[in-house]
Amino acid sequence: MKKWISAILVCLTILMTGCGSGQKSTAELTPVTLNEVAHSIFYAPQYVAIENGYFEEEGIDLTLVTGFGADKVATALVSGDADIGFMGSESSIYIYNQTPDDYIVNFAQLTQRAGNFLVSREPMNNFSWEDLKNTYVLGGRKGGMPQMVFEFILKKNGINPTTDLTIDQSIDFGSTAAAFTSNDADFTVEFEPSATALESEGAGYVVASLGEASGYVPYTAYSVKQSYLTEHPEILQAFTNALQKGMEYVQTHTPEEIAKVIQPQFEETDLETITTIVTRYHEQDTWKDNLIFEKESFDLLQNILQEAGELPAWTPYEDLVNTDFAKKAAE
């Protein structure tokens, strides 16, 4: 009897300590703080990695913070409040050209299309970009990817962003949807779930996808200070491995399956709405099948900055992009 009880206790000890399960205990995980530019279904592969436990599998205890704007994410990264930043790579170019001692390096690209949508005050069944002439639009922060891609699209369609319409860039990132419901703007540029929420409230109507209109653009990437990359390559490899698993999941599962996995990240949004948004992003080929930030993409980014008048100087790809971690994760 005593031997039987002892055997049970040994088994319980094994289960409680995670032996034989392949899972690490919390004490064995490495804490990593990730500051994201926004909390949006646009970044579904990241949330799949979180909810499916891929970061824990790679030995990382991830803390997710939302910065609400690339400028705020960059500030957190430079100050050391965040280990990893997730934002538009234009911030790394701006910081590099300020000649800091410890600039920001991009090591993984998540999205390859813009993730925002043009929302109209009134329904428009046959929207044309020409319809924006002589209108008032709530846009993004000057020098940020949402605004620069918007201007890039306008110019592609023969519209002068400065003289053909009025773009309000004074409203904080994440607050434009609320402002749209209470002011007299004709259009607003919104990420999800804000765009769909405005539609659900009857306060606006999605009339165009900036992702489809702009084509393939390196919209968001993960970055770290150069010193962090040098000091913690093993953490960055583990982090990238977890993200790659998330990328592979969204490439091999249906929008319905993806929506169910990430629903805990968006408790205020019902599953049907999440599924609708994931389907929209899935169909426009938003997510790469790997995390490698190619030189062609970086050059396109600099061209967009140059057209917007925001490029301080042409920046060497080799200085600001490291593909080692993404290439190894994709093997």
N, C-alpha and C positions, 0 to 999 in steps of 0.2 A: 504493500500500500504506500509506504514512504517513498519507494523508488518511483511509483506511478505519479505521485504528487510532485516529486522533484523533477520528473520529466516534463510535466505540465508547466512548472515554473520556468524551466529552461526555455521552453518554446515561447512562453509569454515574453520573456526577456528578449529573445531574438526578435519577436515581432515589434516590441516597443522600441527597440533601438534601431530598427530598420535593417538589421542584418539579413542578408539574403534577398532584400527587396530591390536593391540597386539605388535606393533613395538616400540622400544625405540628410543628416539631422540639421536643424536650424543652426546649431552652433558651428557646423562645418561649412556653412554657406558664406560667401564673400558679399558683404553689403555693397550695393551699387545704386547711386541715385541718378535717375534719368529724368531730365527736364524736357518735356515735349512742348512744341509751339502751340498746340491746341489739342483738345480731347475730342476727336472726331472719328466717325466710322471710316473715314478716308484712310485711316491707319490700321485697318482690320488685321493685317498679318502680325502686327506688334501685339495686339490684344489677344489674338489666338495663341501666341507664344506665352503670354502671361497666364491665360485661363487654362491652357493645356499643361502647364507646369514645365515648359521647356527650359525656362531660366533656372529653376530648381534642379532640373536634370543636369544642367551644365555647371552647377555649383554656385549659382548667383541668387542672393536675396535682394530682389529688385524693389526699390522705392520709386514710384512714379509721381512726378510733380508736373502740373500744367503751368506753363509760363505765360500763356496768353500773349504771344507775339515773339518774333525772332529776336528782336532787340533785347527783350527780357531774358530769353533763354541764353543768349550770348553773354549777357551780364552775369548770369548765374554761373556759367561755365568759366568765365575769366576769373571771377571772384573765388571760385572753388566751392560754391554752394551746390554745384552739380558736378558729377563725374563725367557724364555723357550728355550731350545736347542733341536734340532732334528738331531740325528747323530747315529753312531754306539755306543753301550753301552760299548765298550772297554774303551772309554775315562773316563767313570765314575770309572772303575776299576783302571786305572792308577792314577787318581787323589786321590782316596781313599787310595791307598797304598803309596802316598806321605805324608800321615797323615796331610791333611789340616784341619783347624778349621771348615770349612764349605764345606763339600764335596758335590758331585752331586748325586741325587737320581733319578732313572728311575720310571716313573709313568704310561706310556702307550706305548705299542708296536704296531707299524703300519704294518710292513712287516715281512713275515715269510720265505722268500726266498731271495737269492741274486738277485740283479736287473741289473747286468751287463752281458755283452756278449763278447765273444772272436771274434775279427775281424781279418781276414787274409788279407794279401796283395793280394793274388791270390784266385780265387774261388776253393773250395775243396768240392766235392760232397760227399765224404765218409770220413769225418774228424774223426780222432781218436786222443785221448790225447797223444798217442805215437808220433804223428807227431810234437809235440813241442820239442822233443829232438834235441839238437844242433841248436836251433833257438834263435833269439834275440826278446824279447818281452817287450813292454812298459807296466809296471805294476803299482801298486799303492804305496802309502806311506808306509814305513816300520812301522808295528804296527797298521795299519789301517785295517778295516774290508775287503775292496776289495782285498787287498794283502793277508791277512791271509786266506780268503776263497779260493782264487786262489791257494795258497800253499796247503791248505787242500785237494782240488780236485786233484792236482798233486800227492800228496802222496797216495791218494786213488787209483790212477792209476799206482802206482809203479814208479813214476818219482821223482827224487831228485831235489828240487827247486834250490839247490845251485850248483850242479855239472852237471846236465843233460841239462841245458839251461842257457841263460843269461837273467836276468830280470832287466831292467832299472827302478830304483825307484827314479830317480833324477828329474823327471818332475812334476811340480805342478799339483795338482788335477784340472781337468777341462781343462787342456792344452794338454793332451795326443793326442786327436784326431787331433788337428792342427799340433802337432809334427809328427804324423804318416804320414801325407801327404808330409812332407818335409825331412824325414830321411830314413834310410835304414832298419828299423825294419821289421821283418817278421809278427808279430802279435801285437795287442794292446788290452787291456781290457777296454771296454767302457760302460758307462751308456747310456740310451736313453735320448734325441733324437740323441746323437752323433753317436751311432752305425748305425742307419738307415740313418743318414745324410752322413756318409762315403760311404754307399752302393749307395745312390742316386747320389753321385758325381762320382761313379765308382772308388773311392779311396780305397775301402776295401769291404770285404764280411763277413757277420756274419756266423760263422761256428759252434758255440756252445753257449748254455745258461749256465752260471755259476749257475743260480738258479736251473735248472733241475739237473745239475751234482752234486751239493753239498747237495741237499735235503733240508729239513726244517731247517732253520737257523734264529735265532733272529737278523735280519740284522740291523734294525733301530728302535729307540725308542725315546720318548720325555722325557726330564729330566730337573730338576731344582736344584738350590742349596737347601740344607737342610733348610736353614733359610727361603727361599721363600715359601717352602712347609708348614712350620710351621705358617708363617705369613699370607698366602693367600690361605687357603684351598678352599674357595668359588670360587676363580678365577680358580683354577685348576679343580674343579668339572665342572664349566661352560665350560671351554676349552675342557675337555674330553667329555662332553655331545655333543658338536658340532662335534668333531671328530667321535664319535660313529654314529652320523647321516650320516656323510660322508661314513663311513664303510658300513652302512646298505644300502645306495644308490648303491654303487658299487656291492653289493651282490645281488641286486634285479633288476638291469637294465643291458641292453645290452652294449657291448663295444661301439657301435655307439652312444647310448644315453650318456654314460659317456664322450666320446670324445667331443660331442657338448657342454657339460657343462663346461669342463675344457679348451676349445680352447682359451678363452681370456687370459689364463695364458701362452700360447705358440703362440703368434701372428706371430712369424717368421716361424711357422710350419703349413703346410696345413692340413685341416681336415682329408683327406684320410690317411696321414702319422700318425697323432695322433691316428686315429682309428686302424691302423695296429699295433702300439705300444701297445695300451691299450689291444687289442685282445691277443697279445703275452703274456703280463703280466697276463691277466685274465685266460688264458688257463693253465698257469703253477701254478695257485693257489697262487699268490703272496701275496694277502691281507687276513689277519685274519678276522673273522666275529665279533670279539670283540677286545678290546685293552688290555686284561689281559696278563701281562708278567709272564708266568709260571716259576716255579723253574726249571723244566726240561730244558727249553730253556736257562735259565741263566747258568745252569751247562754245557750245550753243548757249549755255548759261551766261558766259561772258559777252556773247553777242547781244543777248537780251538786255543785259546791264548797260552795254555800250549804247544801244538804241534809246534806252531810257535816260541816258546822260548820267548814269550812276556808277560807271566803271572808272575807278581812280587810275588804274594802269593795268595793262594786260598781265595776268598773273600766271606763273608757271604751274602747270597741272601737277608736275612731279612734287612740288612743294606742298600743295594743299590737298592732295588725294593719295591715300594709301590703300591699295587693293589687295594686300597680302592676306588679310583676315577673311575677306569676302571670297577670294579665290579658293582658299583652303576649306572654307565652310561649304562651298559648292561641289567639292570633289566627291 
